[in-house]
Amino acid sequence: MGKIIKTEFLKLKRYSVIKAGIIMTVLSPLLSLFYSTANGGQTWTFDYFMQQVMISNCTLFFPIIIALIAGYIITREYTDDTMKNISTIPISYKQLLSGKLLVLLLLTICFSFIGCVLALVINVIAGFPGVHFGNLLNMFIRVTGANLGIYISVLPIILLFCCSVNNFLGGVALAFVYGYFGTFEGTLLNYYPIKASMILVDPTCGAEYGYTYHIFPAFITIVLTFLISVIILANKKKEPSTLTVTKKKKVVRKKGW
């Protein structure tokens, strides 16, 4: 498994989708800063700013980032027609897929760190009060924890849609809608995986709308989502079709009339 992960990281060097993931990671704290300038009735502190960054991550950006990168690194084996070469190596498709998902997990942590650093820089520039060492550590744990919850929440979509060349973009679109519904509030959202990811690290995420959430049902929701993903992975089969480019035959023109 270690060799698979190392190989996948070497492949990432030539994947432009990683740059797209970094750009979307940067957009999340910038969007939260825009909200702070637009909403003059709210007293913005470091804690509140980071809560808004976490909400933007979970509902707008990270579901798309995770689904997009996952679909890209999985389906490239088909679009580049390299799956037939990998088939000669004594590893199963499930092992290969598991290695790619572990790489995606590490990328989620890296993107979380990048987002936290940028959010800290923005906070310093904006001058939001309440920054100290304890808050910085708490910020990293909460943001990273919520993003890891989003990773687990999106896994079923990845395994059902983003492993297929034909359904890849549909899976990304579904991940966007999936994340968007996490912006809603209501007691039933304790059992919605996207919302549960935020509740686990911040049960007060709906306090300003008058809702109180609970950690236990959110935890059960994330655990069940992970188990469902494991079951899907255990029954996952290799995509039967590959994309091949057909060369057009050169037409030889006859001489004369």
RODO-2510 file (C-alpha; in nm, 4 decimals, decimal comma):
residues 257
     n   res          X          Y          Z
     1     m     0,0000     0,0000     0,0000
     2     g     0,2894     0,2362     0,0747
     3     k     0,4244     0,1955    -0,2796
     4     i     0,0805     0,2673    -0,4249
     5     i     0,0526     0,5893    -0,2234
     6     k     0,4059     0,6957    -0,3216
     7     t     0,3323     0,6302    -0,6889
     8     e     0,0073     0,8261    -0,6725
     9     f     0,1856     1,1265    -0,5216
    10     l     0,4392     1,1139    -0,8054
    11     k     0,1508     1,1235    -1,0524
    12     l     0,0010     1,4288    -0,8802
    13     k     0,2885     1,6445    -1,0023
    14     r     0,1403     1,6520    -1,3525
    15     y    -0,2256     1,6858    -1,2490
    16     s    -0,3591     2,0392    -1,2887
    17     v    -0,6642     1,9466    -1,0797
    18     i    -0,4508     1,9871    -0,7658
    19     k    -0,4043     2,3542    -0,8514
    20     a    -0,7810     2,3843    -0,8892
    21     g    -0,8218     2,2300    -0,5439
    22     i    -0,5792     2,4813    -0,3921
    23     i    -0,7612     2,7707    -0,5605
    24     m    -1,0967     2,6562    -0,4205
    25     t    -0,9364     2,6128    -0,0779
    26     v    -0,8163     2,9734    -0,0947
    27     l    -1,1612     3,0957    -0,1996
    28     s    -1,3254     2,9691     0,1193
    29     p    -1,1610     3,2138     0,3683
    30     l    -1,1805     3,4924     0,1099
    31     l    -1,5564     3,4374     0,0793
    32     s    -1,5862     3,4456     0,4591
    33     l    -1,3963     3,7769     0,4609
    34     f    -1,6438     3,9126     0,2058
    35     y    -1,9299     3,8119     0,4369
    36     s    -1,7617     4,0002     0,7212
    37     t    -1,7552     4,3218     0,5204
    38     a    -2,1146     4,2776     0,3988
    39     n    -2,2661     4,1981     0,7385
    40     g    -2,2129     4,5054     0,9519
    41     g    -2,4577     4,3987     1,2233
    42     q    -2,2424     4,1091     1,3447
    43     t    -1,9401     4,1486     1,5715
    44     w    -1,6691     3,9499     1,3991
    45     t    -1,4124     3,7762     1,6171
    46     f    -1,1489     3,5197     1,5305
    47     d    -1,3712     3,2341     1,6525
    48     y    -1,6721     3,3540     1,4543
    49     f    -1,4618     3,4087     1,1423
    50     m    -1,3223     3,0540     1,1639
    51     q    -1,6740     2,9178     1,2116
    52     q    -1,7755     3,0859     0,8854
    53     v    -1,4674     2,9433     0,7118
    54     m    -1,5629     2,5973     0,8354
    55     i    -1,9198     2,6377     0,7076
    56     s    -1,7946     2,7552     0,3668
    57     n    -1,5578     2,4595     0,3503
    58     c    -1,8216     2,2031     0,4385
    59     t    -2,1144     2,3301     0,2341
    60     l    -1,9601     2,4938    -0,0724
    61     f    -1,6026     2,3981    -0,1450
    62     f    -1,4764     2,0726     0,0056
    63     p    -1,7500     1,8402    -0,1262
    64     i    -1,6622     1,9617    -0,4764
    65     i    -1,2856     1,9561    -0,4146
    66     i    -1,2896     1,6001    -0,2816
    67     a    -1,5233     1,4615    -0,5489
    68     l    -1,3401     1,6422    -0,8313
    69     i    -0,9904     1,5283    -0,7317
    70     a    -1,1073     1,1749    -0,6520
    71     g    -1,2830     1,1370    -0,9857
    72     y    -0,9872     1,2816    -1,1715
    73     i    -0,7141     1,0633    -1,0210
    74     i    -0,9298     0,7497    -1,0560
    75     t    -1,0568     0,8008    -1,4104
    76     r    -0,7185     0,9144    -1,5457
    77     e    -0,6211     0,5482    -1,5509
    78     y    -0,8933     0,5024    -1,8136
    79     t    -0,8565     0,8252    -2,0088
    80     d    -0,4769     0,7764    -2,0298
    81     d    -0,5295     0,4064    -2,1083
    82     t    -0,2897     0,2994    -1,8303
    83     m    -0,5231     0,0578    -1,6540
    84     k    -0,4106    -0,2280    -1,8783
    85     n    -0,0503    -0,1679    -1,7671
    86     i    -0,1491    -0,1579    -1,4003
    87     s    -0,3348    -0,4866    -1,4468
    88     t     0,0010    -0,6599    -1,5025
    89     i     0,1110    -0,5647    -1,1491
    90     p     0,0027    -0,8099    -0,8745
    91     i    -0,2377    -0,5723    -0,6997
    92     s    -0,6136    -0,5849    -0,7074
    93     y    -0,8371    -0,3020    -0,8263
    94     k    -0,9676    -0,2604    -0,4719
    95     q    -0,6131    -0,2126    -0,3427
    96     l    -0,5434     0,0450    -0,6130
    97     l    -0,8678     0,2272    -0,5339
    98     s    -0,7950     0,2167    -0,1592
    99     g    -0,4508     0,3681    -0,2230
   100     k    -0,6028     0,6519    -0,4242
   101     l    -0,8580     0,7194    -0,1488
   102     l    -0,5799     0,7312     0,1123
   103     v    -0,3951     0,9835    -0,1035
   104     l    -0,7169     1,1840    -0,1203
   105     l    -0,7376     1,1707     0,2604
   106     l    -0,3838     1,3113     0,2913
   107     l    -0,4669     1,5823     0,0370
   108     t    -0,7729     1,6764     0,2443
   109     i    -0,5458     1,7310     0,5461
   110     c    -0,3001     1,9340     0,3350
   111     f    -0,5766     2,1533     0,1926
   112     s    -0,7106     2,2044     0,5452
   113     f    -0,3691     2,3262     0,6603
   114     i    -0,3411     2,5637     0,3630
   115     g    -0,6876     2,7021     0,4359
   116     c    -0,6059     2,7517     0,8059
   117     v    -0,2827     2,9377     0,7299
   118     l    -0,4570     3,1677     0,4824
   119     a    -0,7446     3,2248     0,7267
   120     l    -0,4936     3,3257     0,9946
   121     v    -0,3256     3,5720     0,7572
   122     i    -0,6631     3,7210     0,6626
   123     n    -0,7586     3,7474     1,0295
   124     v    -0,4377     3,9366     1,1083
   125     i    -0,4977     4,1763     0,8182
   126     a    -0,8657     4,2250     0,9054
   127     g    -0,7850     4,2715     1,2739
   128     f    -1,0499     4,0387     1,4196
   129     p    -0,9931     4,0106     1,7965
   130     g    -0,9462     3,6935     1,9999
   131     v    -0,6337     3,5346     1,8525
   132     h    -0,4056     3,3371     2,0867
   133     f    -0,2159     3,0073     2,0773
   134     g    -0,5017     2,8025     2,2199
   135     n    -0,7372     2,9406     1,9559
   136     l    -0,4926     2,8620     1,6768
   137     l    -0,4632     2,4981     1,7817
   138     n    -0,8384     2,4720     1,8282
   139     m    -0,8896     2,6298     1,4852
   140     f    -0,6719     2,3723     1,3109
   141     i    -0,8368     2,0789     1,4906
   142     r    -1,1906     2,1996     1,4188
   143     v    -1,1378     2,2893     1,0538
   144     t    -0,9397     1,9736     0,9789
   145     g    -1,1877     1,7577     1,1703
   146     a    -1,4834     1,9033     0,9800
   147     n    -1,3079     1,8546     0,6460
   148     l    -1,2275     1,4932     0,7319
   149     g    -1,5958     1,4486     0,8112
   150     i    -1,6775     1,5881     0,4667
   151     y    -1,4307     1,3406     0,3174
   152     i    -1,6200     1,0520     0,4796
   153     s    -1,9548     1,2055     0,3822
   154     v    -1,8578     1,2234     0,0138
   155     l    -1,7024     0,8742    -0,0032
   156     p    -2,0280     0,7003    -0,1105
   157     i    -2,0677     0,9480    -0,3983
   158     i    -1,7074     0,8909    -0,5030
   159     l    -1,7425     0,5127    -0,5006
   160     l    -2,0791     0,5117    -0,6780
   161     f    -2,0228     0,7823    -0,9388
   162     c    -1,6683     0,9228    -0,9543
   163     c    -1,5036     0,5865    -1,0294
   164     s    -1,6796     0,5760    -1,3652
   165     v    -1,5565     0,7706    -1,6657
   166     n    -1,9114     0,8314    -1,7834
   167     n    -2,0516     0,9411    -1,4444
   168     f    -1,7529     1,1386    -1,3128
   169     l    -1,8854     1,4919    -1,3710
   170     g    -2,2328     1,3869    -1,2588
   171     g    -2,0791     1,2787    -0,9278
   172     v    -1,9121     1,6191    -0,8879
   173     a    -2,2434     1,7964    -0,9557
   174     l    -2,4166     1,5697    -0,7050
   175     a    -2,1480     1,6519    -0,4462
   176     f    -2,2201     2,0222    -0,4975
   177     v    -2,5932     1,9740    -0,4336
   178     y    -2,5115     1,7410    -0,1441
   179     g    -2,3014     2,0126     0,0199
   180     y    -2,5510     2,2898    -0,0522
   181     f    -2,8235     2,1178     0,1494
   182     g    -2,5873     2,1354     0,4459
   183     t    -2,6571     2,5103     0,4610
   184     f    -3,0100     2,4390     0,5823
   185     e    -3,1040     2,4229     0,9487
   186     g    -3,3324     2,1782     1,1306
   187     t    -3,3258     1,9058     1,3932
   188     l    -3,3324     1,6309     1,1279
   189     l    -3,0001     1,7566     0,9964
   190     n    -2,8361     1,5863     1,2941
   191     y    -2,8583     1,2837     1,0642
   192     y    -2,7381     1,4550     0,7472
   193     p    -2,3685     1,3630     0,6920
   194     i    -2,2565     1,7076     0,5720
   195     k    -2,4184     1,8821     0,8682
   196     a    -2,3029     1,6055     1,1041
   197     s    -1,9424     1,6825     1,0051
   198     m    -1,9840     2,0376     1,1346
   199     i    -2,1826     1,9348     1,4427
   200     l    -1,9073     1,6995     1,5603
   201     v    -1,6583     1,9858     1,5871
   202     d    -1,9053     2,2644     1,6676
   203     p    -2,2469     2,1664     1,8131
   204     t    -2,3381     2,5380     1,8311
   205     c    -2,3153     2,5861     1,4524
   206     g    -2,6909     2,6500     1,4360
   207     a    -2,7252     2,8607     1,7505
   208     e    -2,7739     3,1900     1,5672
   209     y    -3,0780     3,0355     1,3941
   210     g    -3,2229     2,8954     1,7155
   211     y    -3,1269     2,5289     1,6630
   212     t    -2,9407     2,3062     1,9054
   213     y    -2,7576     2,0066     1,7637
   214     h    -2,6247     1,6965     1,9390
   215     i    -2,2935     1,5197     1,8934
   216     f    -2,4118     1,1598     1,9438
   217     p    -2,6527     1,1326     1,6451
   218     a    -2,3992     1,3202     1,4325
   219     f    -2,1298     1,0705     1,5320
   220     i    -2,3567     0,7747     1,4512
   221     t    -2,4345     0,9310     1,1111
   222     i    -2,0663     0,9664     1,0202
   223     v    -1,9866     0,6119     1,1393
   224     l    -2,2746     0,4659     0,9349
   225     t    -2,1647     0,6643     0,6289
   226     f    -1,8134     0,5255     0,6659
   227     l    -1,9413     0,1685     0,7025
   228     i    -2,1585     0,2105     0,3927
   229     s    -1,8502     0,3289     0,2031
   230     v    -1,6514     0,0249     0,3201
   231     i    -1,9294    -0,2068     0,1997
   232     i    -1,9441    -0,0340    -0,1397
   233     l    -1,5646    -0,0545    -0,1721
   234     a    -1,5664    -0,4252    -0,0808
   235     n    -1,8091    -0,4930    -0,3677
   236     k    -1,6505    -0,2520    -0,6138
   237     k    -1,5542    -0,3882    -0,9540
   238     k    -1,3248    -0,2418    -1,2125
   239     e    -1,4846    -0,0163    -1,4706
   240     p    -1,5263    -0,2450    -1,7728
   241     s    -1,4884     0,0159    -2,0434
   242     t    -1,1848     0,2246    -2,1252
   243     l    -1,1577     0,5285    -2,3417
   244     t    -0,9589     0,4759    -2,6580
   245     v    -0,8807     0,7245    -2,9274
   246     t    -0,9516     0,5969    -3,2766
   247     k    -0,7237     0,7207    -3,5468
   248     k    -0,8826     0,8461    -3,8634
   249     k    -0,7714     0,6728    -4,1778
   250     k    -0,5826     0,8932    -4,4163
   251     v    -0,7701     0,9348    -4,7410
   252     v    -0,5473     0,9088    -5,0473
   253     r    -0,6720     1,1318    -5,3255
   254     k    -0,6629     0,9925    -5,6746
   255     k    -0,4529     1,1723    -5,9313
   256     g    -0,6102     1,3160    -6,2399
   257     w    -0,9779     1,3620    -6,3135
***
